[in-house]
Amino acid sequence: MLLKENNKNYTIFENLYDKELFNYFIDNFLNFNRTVVLFGNSLLYKINTIKKIDNYLNSLNINTEMIILDNNVSIDRIRYLLNFVNLRSQDIKIVFIDLDVLNIYSLNALLKTIEEPPTNVLFFLSKSNYFILPTILSRASKFNVIPKTEEIVSLLIKKINLSLSLAEFVSFGLNNSLEDIEYFISNFINTSKKVKNILEINEDFYNLFLMFLNLKEYNINTFIDISELFYKKYESFYTFKIIVKFISLFFRDIFISFYNDYFNQKIFFKMVYKDWENYILNFKLDNTSFLIKVSDFFNKLSIFNNKQNYQKFNKRILYSFLILSIYEILKDFYYGNYKYNY
């Protein structure tokens, strides 16, 4: 029985869950560790799997109570959770917590209970990366819970009428994150008719990348203006995440564009810019310099993968940093600061 639910409505992937974790739970139910860490970047996929486990237990006439903490974790919700966990009951209590949204104070309040849960409590702890307190990790079972590309692609073709190439692009570009894919499809793809093979991406996004590929035709003030546009129109955390993921794919394709053997892997340019060769021909690349700059850029952005950090930060400054950093990295292509290095 579900006590508290997240308030997002998903339809495309509602029946997609991790079969390996589910089957492992069935086979090892009596000896299953009461604290489990689930690594992976799709919260929805993990929640679907936990709900499947809950339904399985109910089918065996085992009473359950489940609580999900995946957003807006206030101190009042933490107190509620502690009371819920420690209240005596014959039911099995299933607790799902997204550790990415907890601040250090909330985590400390829960730490002792997570490390030594009551015998009738199962903690499923979600983490999008591998940075987690050693005290939790040493007591927990660990699972990588990652949606399978072929399952995502199949559903996108069947339910949204995407072509195979576009379905693969969306799945790959958004790193198989189910919630990001649904958000992207709902906001940036025309699904009212059968989608063409070329990505019908939002015009602002398309023009942004076109500016990056035609950098010489614009000055820095133009990029300041477009960062202001994005700040005003696209403030949401999900939109920011999607922009960053496509920028990552964009840079990846630029890098491998210098190696003909990898032509078929140029996901971004094949879907968004059929004539990408016209833009790439004049680029000069020093592998090490390019990778260091791009890696440093994404390392700085990584802190904003956390929704709470993103919400606290000044969005105008963040979007200016995002777009002007890309401008500075790509500018070196046009002014010869990168050289071929084989």
Contacts in CASP RR format, 6 or more apart in sequence:
PFRMAT RR
TARGET T0000
AUTHOR 0000-0000-0000
METHOD contacts of the structure
MODEL  1
MLLKENNKNYTIFENLYDKELFNYFIDNFLNFNRTVVLFGNSLLYKINTI
KKIDNYLNSLNINTEMIILDNNVSIDRIRYLLNFVNLRSQDIKIVFIDLD
VLNIYSLNALLKTIEEPPTNVLFFLSKSNYFILPTILSRASKFNVIPKTE
EIVSLLIKKINLSLSLAEFVSFGLNNSLEDIEYFISNFINTSKKVKNILE
INEDFYNLFLMFLNLKEYNINTFIDISELFYKKYESFYTFKIIVKFISLF
FRDIFISFYNDYFNQKIFFKMVYKDWENYILNFKLDNTSFLIKVSDFFNK
LSIFNNKQNYQKFNKRILYSFLILSIYEILKDFYYGNYKYNY
1 54 0 8 1.000
1 58 0 8 1.000
1 63 0 8 1.000
1 64 0 8 1.000
1 65 0 8 1.000
1 66 0 8 1.000
2 51 0 8 1.000
2 54 0 8 1.000
2 66 0 8 1.000
2 68 0 8 1.000
3 65 0 8 1.000
3 66 0 8 1.000
3 67 0 8 1.000
3 84 0 8 1.000
4 67 0 8 1.000
4 68 0 8 1.000
4 69 0 8 1.000
5 68 0 8 1.000
6 47 0 8 1.000
6 68 0 8 1.000
6 70 0 8 1.000
6 71 0 8 1.000
7 71 0 8 1.000
8 44 0 8 1.000
8 179 0 8 1.000
10 44 0 8 1.000
10 178 0 8 1.000
10 179 0 8 1.000
10 182 0 8 1.000
11 182 0 8 1.000
12 155 0 8 1.000
12 156 0 8 1.000
12 159 0 8 1.000
12 160 0 8 1.000
12 178 0 8 1.000
12 181 0 8 1.000
12 182 0 8 1.000
12 185 0 8 1.000
13 44 0 8 1.000
13 45 0 8 1.000
13 48 0 8 1.000
13 147 0 8 1.000
13 152 0 8 1.000
13 155 0 8 1.000
13 178 0 8 1.000
13 181 0 8 1.000
13 182 0 8 1.000
14 48 0 8 1.000
15 48 0 8 1.000
16 45 0 8 1.000
16 48 0 8 1.000
16 147 0 8 1.000
16 151 0 8 1.000
16 152 0 8 1.000
16 155 0 8 1.000
16 178 0 8 1.000
17 45 0 8 1.000
17 48 0 8 1.000
17 49 0 8 1.000
17 51 0 8 1.000
17 52 0 8 1.000
18 45 0 8 1.000
18 46 0 8 1.000
18 48 0 8 1.000
18 49 0 8 1.000
18 143 0 8 1.000
18 145 0 8 1.000
18 146 0 8 1.000
18 147 0 8 1.000
20 143 0 8 1.000
21 38 0 8 1.000
21 49 0 8 1.000
21 143 0 8 1.000
21 145 0 8 1.000
22 49 0 8 1.000
22 52 0 8 1.000
22 53 0 8 1.000
22 56 0 8 1.000
24 143 0 8 1.000
25 32 0 8 1.000
25 53 0 8 1.000
25 56 0 8 1.000
26 56 0 8 1.000
32 122 0 8 1.000
32 141 0 8 1.000
33 140 0 8 1.000
33 141 0 8 1.000
34 117 0 8 1.000
34 119 0 8 1.000
34 121 0 8 1.000
34 122 0 8 1.000
34 123 0 8 1.000
35 114 0 8 1.000
35 115 0 8 1.000
35 117 0 8 1.000
35 123 0 8 1.000
35 125 0 8 1.000
35 136 0 8 1.000
35 139 0 8 1.000
35 140 0 8 1.000
35 141 0 8 1.000
36 122 0 8 1.000
36 123 0 8 1.000
36 124 0 8 1.000
36 125 0 8 1.000
36 140 0 8 1.000
36 141 0 8 1.000
36 142 0 8 1.000
36 143 0 8 1.000
37 125 0 8 1.000
37 127 0 8 1.000
37 132 0 8 1.000
37 136 0 8 1.000
37 137 0 8 1.000
37 140 0 8 1.000
37 141 0 8 1.000
37 142 0 8 1.000
37 143 0 8 1.000
38 46 0 8 1.000
38 49 0 8 1.000
38 124 0 8 1.000
38 125 0 8 1.000
38 126 0 8 1.000
38 127 0 8 1.000
38 143 0 8 1.000
38 145 0 8 1.000
39 127 0 8 1.000
39 128 0 8 1.000
39 129 0 8 1.000
39 130 0 8 1.000
39 142 0 8 1.000
39 143 0 8 1.000
39 144 0 8 1.000
39 145 0 8 1.000
40 46 0 8 1.000
40 126 0 8 1.000
40 127 0 8 1.000
40 128 0 8 1.000
40 144 0 8 1.000
40 145 0 8 1.000
40 146 0 8 1.000
41 128 0 8 1.000
41 146 0 8 1.000
41 175 0 8 1.000
41 176 0 8 1.000
41 177 0 8 1.000
42 145 0 8 1.000
42 146 0 8 1.000
42 147 0 8 1.000
42 176 0 8 1.000
42 177 0 8 1.000
42 178 0 8 1.000
42 179 0 8 1.000
42 180 0 8 1.000
43 70 0 8 1.000
43 98 0 8 1.000
43 126 0 8 1.000
43 179 0 8 1.000
44 178 0 8 1.000
44 179 0 8 1.000
44 182 0 8 1.000
45 145 0 8 1.000
45 146 0 8 1.000
45 147 0 8 1.000
45 178 0 8 1.000
46 96 0 8 1.000
46 124 0 8 1.000
46 126 0 8 1.000
46 145 0 8 1.000
47 68 0 8 1.000
47 70 0 8 1.000
47 96 0 8 1.000
49 145 0 8 1.000
50 66 0 8 1.000
50 68 0 8 1.000
50 94 0 8 1.000
50 96 0 8 1.000
50 124 0 8 1.000
51 66 0 8 1.000
53 94 0 8 1.000
54 64 0 8 1.000
54 66 0 8 1.000
54 94 0 8 1.000
57 64 0 8 1.000
57 92 0 8 1.000
58 64 0 8 1.000
62 92 0 8 1.000
63 90 0 8 1.000
63 91 0 8 1.000
63 92 0 8 1.000
64 91 0 8 1.000
64 92 0 8 1.000
64 93 0 8 1.000
64 94 0 8 1.000
65 84 0 8 1.000
65 89 0 8 1.000
65 91 0 8 1.000
65 92 0 8 1.000
65 93 0 8 1.000
65 94 0 8 1.000
66 93 0 8 1.000
66 94 0 8 1.000
66 95 0 8 1.000
66 96 0 8 1.000
67 81 0 8 1.000
67 84 0 8 1.000
67 93 0 8 1.000
67 94 0 8 1.000
67 95 0 8 1.000
67 96 0 8 1.000
68 96 0 8 1.000
69 77 0 8 1.000
69 81 0 8 1.000
69 95 0 8 1.000
69 96 0 8 1.000
69 97 0 8 1.000
69 98 0 8 1.000
69 101 0 8 1.000
70 96 0 8 1.000
70 97 0 8 1.000
70 98 0 8 1.000
70 101 0 8 1.000
70 126 0 8 1.000
71 98 0 8 1.000
71 101 0 8 1.000
71 307 0 8 1.000
72 101 0 8 1.000
73 98 0 8 1.000
73 101 0 8 1.000
73 102 0 8 1.000
73 106 0 8 1.000
75 105 0 8 1.000
75 106 0 8 1.000
75 109 0 8 1.000
78 106 0 8 1.000
78 109 0 8 1.000
78 110 0 8 1.000
81 95 0 8 1.000
81 97 0 8 1.000
81 110 0 8 1.000
82 109 0 8 1.000
82 110 0 8 1.000
82 113 0 8 1.000
84 93 0 8 1.000
84 95 0 8 1.000
85 93 0 8 1.000
85 95 0 8 1.000
85 113 0 8 1.000
85 117 0 8 1.000
85 118 0 8 1.000
85 121 0 8 1.000
86 113 0 8 1.000
86 118 0 8 1.000
89 120 0 8 1.000
90 120 0 8 1.000
91 120 0 8 1.000
92 120 0 8 1.000
92 121 0 8 1.000
92 122 0 8 1.000
93 118 0 8 1.000
93 120 0 8 1.000
93 121 0 8 1.000
93 122 0 8 1.000
94 121 0 8 1.000
94 122 0 8 1.000
94 124 0 8 1.000
95 121 0 8 1.000
95 122 0 8 1.000
95 123 0 8 1.000
95 124 0 8 1.000
96 124 0 8 1.000
96 126 0 8 1.000
97 110 0 8 1.000
97 114 0 8 1.000
97 123 0 8 1.000
97 124 0 8 1.000
97 125 0 8 1.000
97 126 0 8 1.000
98 126 0 8 1.000
99 107 0 8 1.000
99 125 0 8 1.000
99 126 0 8 1.000
99 127 0 8 1.000
99 132 0 8 1.000
100 126 0 8 1.000
100 127 0 8 1.000
100 128 0 8 1.000
100 305 0 8 1.000
100 306 0 8 1.000
100 307 0 8 1.000
101 306 0 8 1.000
101 307 0 8 1.000
101 308 0 8 1.000
102 110 0 8 1.000
103 308 0 8 1.000
107 133 0 8 1.000
111 133 0 8 1.000
111 135 0 8 1.000
111 136 0 8 1.000
114 123 0 8 1.000
114 125 0 8 1.000
114 136 0 8 1.000
115 135 0 8 1.000
115 136 0 8 1.000
115 139 0 8 1.000
116 139 0 8 1.000
117 123 0 8 1.000
125 132 0 8 1.000
125 136 0 8 1.000
125 140 0 8 1.000
128 305 0 8 1.000
129 305 0 8 1.000
146 176 0 8 1.000
147 176 0 8 1.000
147 177 0 8 1.000
147 178 0 8 1.000
148 176 0 8 1.000
149 168 0 8 1.000
149 171 0 8 1.000
149 172 0 8 1.000
149 176 0 8 1.000
152 167 0 8 1.000
152 171 0 8 1.000
152 176 0 8 1.000
152 178 0 8 1.000
152 181 0 8 1.000
153 164 0 8 1.000
153 167 0 8 1.000
153 168 0 8 1.000
153 171 0 8 1.000
156 162 0 8 1.000
156 166 0 8 1.000
156 167 0 8 1.000
156 170 0 8 1.000
156 171 0 8 1.000
156 181 0 8 1.000
156 185 0 8 1.000
157 163 0 8 1.000
157 164 0 8 1.000
157 167 0 8 1.000
160 167 0 8 1.000
160 185 0 8 1.000
160 189 0 8 1.000
160 191 0 8 1.000
160 195 0 8 1.000
161 191 0 8 1.000
161 194 0 8 1.000
161 195 0 8 1.000
162 170 0 8 1.000
162 189 0 8 1.000
162 195 0 8 1.000
163 195 0 8 1.000
163 196 0 8 1.000
163 197 0 8 1.000
165 197 0 8 1.000
165 270 0 8 1.000
165 271 0 8 1.000
166 195 0 8 1.000
166 196 0 8 1.000
166 197 0 8 1.000
166 199 0 8 1.000
166 271 0 8 1.000
168 267 0 8 1.000
169 199 0 8 1.000
169 267 0 8 1.000
169 268 0 8 1.000
169 270 0 8 1.000
169 271 0 8 1.000
170 181 0 8 1.000
170 184 0 8 1.000
170 185 0 8 1.000
170 189 0 8 1.000
171 181 0 8 1.000
172 249 0 8 1.000
172 267 0 8 1.000
173 245 0 8 1.000
173 246 0 8 1.000
173 249 0 8 1.000
173 267 0 8 1.000
173 268 0 8 1.000
174 180 0 8 1.000
174 181 0 8 1.000
174 184 0 8 1.000
174 242 0 8 1.000
174 245 0 8 1.000
175 245 0 8 1.000
179 238 0 8 1.000
180 238 0 8 1.000
180 241 0 8 1.000
180 242 0 8 1.000
180 245 0 8 1.000
183 238 0 8 1.000
183 239 0 8 1.000
183 242 0 8 1.000
184 242 0 8 1.000
185 191 0 8 1.000
187 202 0 8 1.000
187 239 0 8 1.000
188 201 0 8 1.000
188 202 0 8 1.000
188 205 0 8 1.000
188 242 0 8 1.000
189 195 0 8 1.000
189 199 0 8 1.000
189 200 0 8 1.000
189 201 0 8 1.000
190 200 0 8 1.000
197 271 0 8 1.000
198 271 0 8 1.000
198 272 0 8 1.000
198 274 0 8 1.000
199 271 0 8 1.000
199 272 0 8 1.000
201 272 0 8 1.000
204 229 0 8 1.000
204 230 0 8 1.000
204 233 0 8 1.000
204 234 0 8 1.000
205 243 0 8 1.000
205 246 0 8 1.000
206 272 0 8 1.000
207 226 0 8 1.000
208 226 0 8 1.000
208 230 0 8 1.000
208 323 0 8 1.000
209 246 0 8 1.000
209 250 0 8 1.000
209 272 0 8 1.000
209 273 0 8 1.000
210 273 0 8 1.000
211 217 0 8 1.000
211 218 0 8 1.000
211 222 0 8 1.000
211 223 0 8 1.000
211 226 0 8 1.000
212 250 0 8 1.000
212 326 0 8 1.000
212 327 0 8 1.000
212 330 0 8 1.000
213 273 0 8 1.000
213 276 0 8 1.000
213 279 0 8 1.000
214 279 0 8 1.000
215 327 0 8 1.000
215 330 0 8 1.000
215 331 0 8 1.000
215 333 0 8 1.000
215 334 0 8 1.000
216 334 0 8 1.000
220 324 0 8 1.000
220 327 0 8 1.000
223 323 0 8 1.000
223 324 0 8 1.000
223 327 0 8 1.000
224 320 0 8 1.000
224 324 0 8 1.000
226 323 0 8 1.000
227 316 0 8 1.000
227 319 0 8 1.000
227 320 0 8 1.000
227 322 0 8 1.000
227 323 0 8 1.000
227 324 0 8 1.000
228 316 0 8 1.000
228 319 0 8 1.000
228 320 0 8 1.000
230 243 0 8 1.000
230 319 0 8 1.000
230 322 0 8 1.000
230 323 0 8 1.000
231 315 0 8 1.000
231 316 0 8 1.000
231 318 0 8 1.000
231 319 0 8 1.000
231 320 0 8 1.000
234 240 0 8 1.000
234 243 0 8 1.000
235 315 0 8 1.000
237 307 0 8 1.000
237 310 0 8 1.000
237 311 0 8 1.000
240 304 0 8 1.000
240 310 0 8 1.000
240 318 0 8 1.000
241 305 0 8 1.000
243 322 0 8 1.000
244 298 0 8 1.000
244 301 0 8 1.000
244 304 0 8 1.000
244 322 0 8 1.000
246 268 0 8 1.000
247 322 0 8 1.000
247 326 0 8 1.000
248 298 0 8 1.000
249 267 0 8 1.000
249 268 0 8 1.000
250 268 0 8 1.000
251 294 0 8 1.000
251 329 0 8 1.000
252 267 0 8 1.000
252 268 0 8 1.000
253 266 0 8 1.000
253 267 0 8 1.000
253 268 0 8 1.000
253 269 0 8 1.000
253 276 0 8 1.000
254 280 0 8 1.000
254 283 0 8 1.000
255 285 0 8 1.000
255 287 0 8 1.000
255 290 0 8 1.000
255 291 0 8 1.000
255 294 0 8 1.000
256 262 0 8 1.000
256 265 0 8 1.000
256 266 0 8 1.000
257 266 0 8 1.000
257 269 0 8 1.000
257 276 0 8 1.000
257 280 0 8 1.000
257 283 0 8 1.000
258 283 0 8 1.000
258 285 0 8 1.000
258 340 0 8 1.000
266 276 0 8 1.000
269 276 0 8 1.000
269 280 0 8 1.000
270 276 0 8 1.000
273 279 0 8 1.000
282 333 0 8 1.000
282 334 0 8 1.000
283 333 0 8 1.000
283 338 0 8 1.000
284 333 0 8 1.000
284 336 0 8 1.000
284 338 0 8 1.000
284 339 0 8 1.000
284 340 0 8 1.000
285 333 0 8 1.000
285 338 0 8 1.000
285 339 0 8 1.000
285 340 0 8 1.000
285 341 0 8 1.000
286 338 0 8 1.000
286 339 0 8 1.000
286 340 0 8 1.000
286 341 0 8 1.000
287 341 0 8 1.000
288 341 0 8 1.000
289 332 0 8 1.000
289 337 0 8 1.000
289 338 0 8 1.000
290 329 0 8 1.000
290 338 0 8 1.000
293 329 0 8 1.000
293 332 0 8 1.000
294 329 0 8 1.000
297 325 0 8 1.000
297 326 0 8 1.000
297 329 0 8 1.000
300 321 0 8 1.000
300 325 0 8 1.000
301 322 0 8 1.000
303 309 0 8 1.000
304 310 0 8 1.000
304 313 0 8 1.000
304 318 0 8 1.000
310 318 0 8 1.000
332 338 0 8 1.000
END
